[in-house]
Amino acid sequence: MVAAGGDWPANQIPIVAFSGGAVVEMAIEHLTRRKPAALIHLEFLIDGFEVLGQRARYFQRLAKQLGVPAESHQLHRAGEPDDSPLRGRTADRLLRILRGLDLPAGVWCGDDQLGLRVCEEAEGLGLRIPEVLAVLGLGDFRCAISGRPPLSTIPLPGAMIGYRAFEVLDRKLAGAEEFPPELSISPPSVIARESTVGPIGHGPIGKALSLIADRACDGITVGELAAQAGVTPQTLHARCIERTGHTPGELIKREKVATAKRLLSDPRLSIGQVAEQCGYEQQSNFSNFFRRETGVSPRAWRQSER
């Protein structure tokens, strides 16, 4: 057996899970860019889940090291009659927490659905997002991008966890006796949306992001982006970092990887055809790029998604 999750006893079976420490560090690094007076970490449940308990304690400890007051809260308690953790007593707890915040504040939610609920309640309380309350989720589920406002989030590396879990299982079946009891997978970078960076708008940064979405696979360069956005490369670099947390070059690579994954999910396309649509004449060059950015080959990623 191999566990593809963090709630198993590591001394019994090997575990492949995303790094709870890394995800906390990413959340705090992203939220503290807005210089909040306080940070809050919200989960539906913490009690009974050692991994979530560790995450909550690390969140508070790391924020304290940075000089920012921080708390972790669970909104739902085992045995309570609510059918959903978004109603009844849990909803009342959320409102009390939001009303008692020192503002401006940053809120990190251990689930995108909870993050969107925080945004809804904040709007009802007149708390402007992200000027007064910056909200970050976890998961990058479909609801995050369709929310109002669209929710910034930390993606979960599900495909990578599955691939590495099968890799460990294959080694065990082959008779390997030595392997780490727990393999931590760092999550991808924060996807910055309106809930933490505000509307992108139609200025230079908006135009640059639109160009990246349209032409990342056409080989557009940072210099060309800056020229078409009407700013210097240095200004574009600074504004991209401020709004998204990533350089223009990183944003181009992220878009190319996202396009590659979408195309690889289509079994009708060969990897050579995917490489061509991503702007690579040589499949080997595409494979090298994809492996460098994701840690796995295009073929391995495709197999992990089946």
C-alpha positions in Angstrom: 0.0 0.0 0.0 0.9 3.6 -0.6 -1.1 6.5 0.7 -1.7 9.5 -1.6 -2.5 11.8 1.3 -1.1 13.0 4.6 -3.5 11.6 7.2 -2.0 8.1 7.4 0.6 6.9 10.0 3.9 7.2 8.3 5.4 4.4 10.3 3.0 1.9 8.7 2.9 2.7 5.0 4.7 5.2 2.8 3.0 8.5 2.2 3.0 10.8 -0.8 1.4 14.1 0.0 1.7 17.8 -0.7 4.0 19.7 1.6 2.0 21.4 4.4 4.9 23.5 5.3 5.5 24.8 1.8 1.8 25.6 1.3 1.8 27.7 4.6 4.9 29.6 3.5 3.4 30.3 0.1 0.1 31.6 1.7 1.8 33.9 4.2 4.3 35.2 1.6 1.4 36.1 -0.8 -0.9 37.6 1.8 1.8 39.7 3.6 2.5 41.6 0.4 -0.5 43.7 1.2 0.9 44.5 4.6 -2.0 43.3 6.7 -2.6 44.2 10.3 -3.6 40.5 11.0 -3.7 37.1 9.3 -6.4 34.5 9.7 -6.3 30.8 8.7 -9.7 29.1 8.4 -10.6 25.5 8.0 -13.9 23.6 8.2 -12.3 21.1 10.6 -8.9 20.9 12.4 -9.6 18.7 15.4 -8.9 15.1 14.7 -6.6 15.8 11.7 -3.0 16.0 12.8 -1.9 17.3 9.4 -4.3 20.2 9.6 -3.3 20.8 13.2 0.4 21.0 12.3 -0.5 23.4 9.4 -2.4 25.7 11.8 0.4 25.8 14.3 3.0 26.5 11.7 0.9 29.3 10.2 0.7 31.1 13.5 4.4 30.5 14.3 5.6 31.7 10.9 3.4 34.8 11.0 4.6 35.6 14.5 8.2 35.5 13.2 7.3 38.1 10.6 5.7 40.3 13.3 2.1 39.8 12.1 -0.6 38.7 14.6 -2.2 35.5 13.3 -4.9 33.0 14.4 -6.3 29.7 13.1 -9.9 28.8 13.4 -12.1 25.8 12.6 -15.6 26.6 11.7 -17.3 23.2 12.0 -17.2 20.8 15.0 -17.7 17.1 14.8 -21.1 16.0 16.0 -22.9 19.3 15.4 -26.3 18.9 13.7 -25.6 21.1 10.6 -25.8 19.1 7.4 -23.4 21.5 5.7 -20.4 23.4 7.2 -21.7 26.5 5.4 -24.8 26.9 7.4 -26.0 27.3 11.0 -23.5 27.5 13.8 -20.5 27.4 11.4 -21.8 30.4 9.5 -22.3 32.3 12.7 -18.7 31.6 13.8 -17.5 32.9 10.4 -19.4 36.1 10.9 -18.1 36.6 14.4 -14.5 36.1 13.2 -14.8 38.5 10.3 -16.5 41.2 12.5 -13.6 40.9 15.1 -10.7 41.2 12.6 -8.1 43.9 12.9 -8.2 45.5 9.4 -6.8 45.3 6.8 -6.4 41.6 7.1 -5.4 38.6 5.1 -7.5 35.4 5.2 -6.2 32.0 4.0 -8.8 29.3 3.6 -8.0 25.6 3.5 -10.6 25.2 0.7 -11.7 27.3 -2.3 -15.4 26.9 -1.4 -14.7 28.3 2.1 -12.7 31.1 0.5 -15.7 32.1 -1.7 -18.0 32.0 1.3 -15.7 34.4 3.1 -15.9 36.7 0.1 -19.7 36.6 0.2 -19.9 37.4 3.9 -17.3 40.1 3.6 -19.3 41.8 1.0 -22.4 41.7 3.3 -20.3 43.3 6.0 -19.1 46.1 3.7 -15.5 44.8 3.7 -13.9 45.7 0.4 -11.9 42.9 -1.3 -8.9 43.0 -1.5 -8.4 46.5 -0.2 -9.7 45.7 3.3 -9.8 41.9 3.2 -7.5 39.8 1.0 -8.8 36.2 0.6 -6.7 33.2 -0.6 -8.0 29.7 -1.1 -6.5 26.3 -1.7 -7.2 23.8 -4.4 -7.7 25.8 -7.6 -11.1 24.1 -8.2 -13.5 25.4 -10.9 -15.5 27.4 -8.4 -12.4 29.6 -7.7 -12.2 31.2 -11.2 -16.0 31.5 -11.5 -16.5 33.2 -8.1 -17.2 36.9 -7.6 -14.6 38.1 -7.2 -12.4 35.4 -8.8 -10.5 33.7 -6.0 -6.7 33.7 -5.7 -5.7 30.1 -4.7 -2.8 27.7 -4.3 -3.2 24.7 -6.7 -2.9 21.2 -5.3 -0.4 19.0 -7.2 -2.7 16.1 -7.6 -1.2 14.8 -10.8 2.3 14.9 -9.4 1.2 13.2 -6.1 -0.5 10.4 -8.1 2.5 9.9 -10.3 4.9 9.7 -7.4 2.6 7.4 -5.4 2.6 5.0 -8.3 6.3 5.3 -8.6 6.8 4.4 -5.0 4.3 1.5 -5.3 6.2 0.2 -8.4 9.5 0.3 -6.4 7.8 -1.7 -3.6 6.5 -4.3 -5.9 9.9 -4.6 -7.5 11.3 -5.5 -4.0 13.0 -2.2 -3.0 13.4 -2.1 0.7 14.6 1.5 1.2 12.5 4.5 0.4 11.5 7.5 2.5 8.4 6.9 4.7 7.0 10.3 3.6 7.5 12.1 0.3 6.4 15.7 0.3 5.4 17.4 -3.0 5.5 21.2 -3.1 2.4 22.8 -4.6 2.6 25.0 -7.7 2.8 28.8 -7.3 -0.1 30.9 -6.1 -2.6 31.8 -8.9 -3.3 35.4 -8.2 -6.8 36.7 -9.0 -9.0 39.6 -7.9 -9.5 38.4 -4.3 -5.9 39.4 -3.4 -4.6 41.6 -6.2 -7.8 43.4 -7.3 -9.1 43.8 -10.9 -6.4 43.5 -13.5 -8.2 46.1 -15.7 -7.3 47.2 -19.2 -4.0 49.0 -18.4 -0.5 47.8 -19.3 -0.7 44.8 -17.0 -4.1 43.8 -18.3 -2.9 44.1 -21.9 0.2 42.1 -21.1 -1.7 39.3 -19.4 -4.2 39.2 -22.4 -1.2 38.9 -24.8 0.3 36.1 -22.7 -3.0 34.2 -22.8 -3.2 34.6 -26.6 0.5 34.3 -27.6 2.5 32.4 -25.0 2.9 29.5 -27.4 3.8 31.7 -30.3 7.1 32.5 -28.7 6.3 36.0 -27.6 9.2 37.6 -25.6 9.2 39.8 -22.5 10.5 42.6 -24.7 7.7 42.3 -27.1 5.2 42.2 -24.3 6.5 45.4 -22.8 6.5 47.1 -26.2 3.0 46.2 -27.0 1.8 47.1 -23.5 3.5 50.5 -23.9 5.9 50.2 -20.9 9.6 49.4 -20.4 10.6 45.8 -19.6 11.6 47.0 -16.1 8.2 48.6 -15.5 6.4 45.5 -16.8 8.5 43.3 -14.5 7.7 45.4 -11.5 4.0 45.6 -12.2 3.7 41.9 -12.9 5.4 41.1 -9.6 3.2 43.5 -7.7 -0.1 42.2 -9.2 0.6 38.5 -9.7 3.7 37.6 -7.7 5.4 36.4 -10.9 7.7 37.9 -13.4 6.5 38.2 -17.1 8.8 35.3 -18.1 7.3 33.1 -15.4 3.8 34.0 -16.5 4.6 33.0 -20.1 6.0 29.7 -18.9 3.0 29.0 -16.7 0.6 29.7 -19.6 2.6 27.3 -21.8 2.5 24.6 -19.2 -1.3 25.1 -18.7 -1.8 24.9 -22.5 0.4 21.8 -22.7 -1.6 20.0 -19.9 -4.9 20.9 -21.6 -3.7 19.5 -24.9 -2.1 16.4 -23.3 -5.5 15.6 -21.7 -6.9 15.0 -25.2 -6.0 11.4 -26.1 -6.5 12.1 -29.8 -3.4 14.3 -29.9 0.1 12.7 -30.1 2.8 14.3 -28.0 4.4 15.5 -31.2 1.2 17.3 -32.1 1.0 18.8 -28.6 4.6 20.0 -28.9 3.9 21.7 -32.2 0.8 23.5 -30.9 2.9 24.7 -27.9 5.4 26.2 -30.3 8.1 23.6 -30.4 9.4 22.2 -33.7 11.3 19.5 -31.9 9.4 17.2 -29.6 12.5 16.7 -27.5 12.7 20.4 -26.8 9.1 20.4 -25.6 9.7 17.4 -23.4 12.7 19.0 -21.8 10.7 22.2 -21.1 7.7 20.3 -19.7 9.9 18.1 -17.5 11.8 21.2 -16.2 8.6 23.0 -15.3 6.6 20.1 -13.9 9.1 17.5 -12.8 7.7 14.8 -15.1 7.7 14.0 -18.8 4.7 14.8 -21.0 4.1 11.0 -21.4 4.2 10.4 -17.6 1.9 13.3 -17.0 -0.6 12.1 -19.5 -0.5 8.6 -18.0 -1.1 10.0 -14.5 -4.2 11.7 -15.7 -5.9 8.6 -17.0 
